[in-house]
Amino acid sequence: MKIEELEKVNVGITGTPIEYMPYMTKYLGGGKLYIKRDDLSGLALGGNKTRKLDYIVKYALDNGYTTLLTYGGVQTNHGRLTVAAAKKFGLKSILVLKGAKPDYLSGNLLLDRLMGTELYFVDTTSLDGDPEKDIKAKKFLKECSEKIIAEKEKQGEKVLDIPVGGQTIIGAAGYIQAVKEIMEQMKASNIKADYVVCGYGSTGTFSGLWAGAKYYNAPFKVIGVTIEPDYVNPNETADFINKISDFYGFGFKCTADELDIESGPENEPYGGTGYNMPDEVTWDYVKLMADKEAIILDPCYTGKVFHGFADMVKRGKFEKDKNAIFVNTGGAPGLWGKEQLDFANDLFWKDYKVGGVMKF
Ligand SMILES: Cc1ncc(COP(=O)(O)O)c(C=O)c1O
């Protein structure tokens, strides 16, 4: 299958702008710093998953699926965008979320609820402390989703089972083609970028960009920044990229040591303390971007990636006068997830001295 022949729908907007960040460049030093605004991808508050879903939804429609089912944490952005994309194309959606049902509706979950999806919570808290928790929880999740799918099929639905993060070869086409878009935008706006930095979560964004950069012979290097301490092994990512290469006939092979995945220093890893666990360092980077450029990141993904990006500028990873693009993959609804919001209140509000309170 040639990548150029793979058709898609538009669940959101591509051609998101690349903007220069003058104040951040001045603040951090180094070459010119840019931001690719994939947070402005148009669908239900935007984010990177719209590019993957363009191809996944097309596949679903072409193959007679009636329902999109996917997985994630309770605050999954991918889940929110899958629900929205399904809605936009007349499909049903189901989210199978890892975690207990929260008492309080917030962040992405509020948006999921508003858009009217079917929600399942796979609660494995009873396994806490069990050394085999991960294996058992994974098995249980699989059993739960199989049960849900079987039930739906009995009711006449055809369910597309989409892995966490939309991590599929078809979905990866979104970020392969984003490379073409970035190269065209660089040419049109006379931007010379040597690095493109994105998040490294379920890894589809990084893998797509990496494969696309290789296939289209991009003038920039793609760097992934880990968003949790326990991140996907680069060998697995190299395997995934090789599958992409085989599927689209790119004709290259990649090995893990060719991949530039940055996890930061041991005492202050970019991935913070855990997946979507609030931490002060990440929030400080969210604040820094808001303060300098009025661009709103999130504390689960892009705040961490920006921590890595800023640190790479500071430690001279991007050689002098080399320019870099930070990919803002969206995720702002996570700012208002209950746990994050409580943490932000302690950090930015409790001891904050307001300019004044004028009572009438
Ligand atoms: C806002 C945001 N940024 C980055 C990522 C990481 O992208 P990927 O899972 O493709 O590695 C995600 C994944 O859900 C995300 O929601």
The ligand as an SDF file (V2000), in Angstrom:
LIG
                    3D

 16 16  0  0  0  0  0  0  0  0999 V2000
   -2.0310   15.5470   24.3130 C   0  0  0  0  0  0  0  0  0  0  0  0
   -1.2100   14.3690   23.9580 C   0  0  0  0  0  0  0  0  0  0  0  0
    0.0670   14.5610   23.5920 N   0  0  0  0  0  0  0  0  0  0  0  0
    0.8800   13.5160   23.2800 C   0  0  0  0  0  0  0  0  0  0  0  0
    0.4210   12.2220   23.3390 C   0  0  0  0  0  0  0  0  0  0  0  0
    1.3580   11.1040   22.9970 C   0  0  0  0  0  0  0  0  0  0  0  0
    1.1220   10.6720   21.7040 O   0  0  0  0  0  0  0  0  0  0  0  0
    1.3650    9.1480   21.3280 P   0  0  0  0  0  0  0  0  0  0  0  0
    0.4440    8.3380   22.1740 O   0  0  0  0  0  0  0  0  0  0  0  0
    1.0660    9.0800   19.8850 O   0  0  0  0  0  0  0  0  0  0  0  0
    2.7810    8.8340   21.6550 O   0  0  0  0  0  0  0  0  0  0  0  0
   -0.9170   11.9690   23.7090 C   0  0  0  0  0  0  0  0  0  0  0  0
   -1.4330   10.5990   23.7930 C   0  0  0  0  0  0  0  0  0  0  0  0
   -2.5310   10.3380   24.1800 O   0  0  0  0  0  0  0  0  0  0  0  0
   -1.7470   13.0740   24.0320 C   0  0  0  0  0  0  0  0  0  0  0  0
   -3.0210   12.9020   24.4120 O   0  0  0  0  0  0  0  0  0  0  0  0
  1  2  1  0
  2  3  1  0
  2 15  2  0
  3  4  2  0
  4  5  1  0
  5  6  1  0
  5 12  2  0
  6  7  1  0
  7  8  1  0
  8  9  2  0
  8 10  1  0
  8 11  1  0
 12 13  1  0
 12 15  1  0
 13 14  2  0
 15 16  1  0
M  END
$$$$
